Amino acid sequence: MKPHVATACCVAMLLVSGCNMVTIREPIGSVAPGADLKALEGSWLVDEGEIAEVRLAKSGKLLVGFVEWDKDAEEFHAHTLEAVATKFGDLSLLHLKSDDKSPDDGYAFCHYEIDGDTARLYFPDTDVFQEAVASGRLAGSIKVQPYSTKVRLDSTGETLEAFIAENSKNDCFKHEPSTTFKRLHRPE
């Protein structure tokens, strides 16, 4: 994914190319209540200057839309991605399919907080999950590249939930927001 496309995806789960990333097989937690889903709706300005649109479809799906400029082709490309918002204890989690072309890649995920028209996303601490996979506490794989580390977790949802509960959100997610969004508009 291109960096600015990935940034827009962060509304539901940022996948920043060239950065560390943790993916899981399936979303964890229980489906977020309707009020939580509605709180995610709107036009959001990402701190890198991109704009992402988030809407709750009549089907109940949470959709993230954005436009990217292809400077080589000199044209815009619109993208729509499906996100899954869940609750796990006091955590609000957002999951986004990491690559629609590769169904085995799973979901990127993050913890999020919304305060009025500001959304803060906290990415998983890659080091914590890398150590858990390396030590055998969690099933998965680690792919170290020159400028990034990607950790794919293959453990069951129950195992991941137990790991996060045991280690607390403070250990499993970054302490400072990984990115911040400002709501520009709420849908009618």
Order of alpha helices (4+ residues) and beta strands (2+ residues): alpha-beta-beta-alpha-beta-beta-beta-beta-beta-beta-beta-alpha-beta-beta-alpha-beta
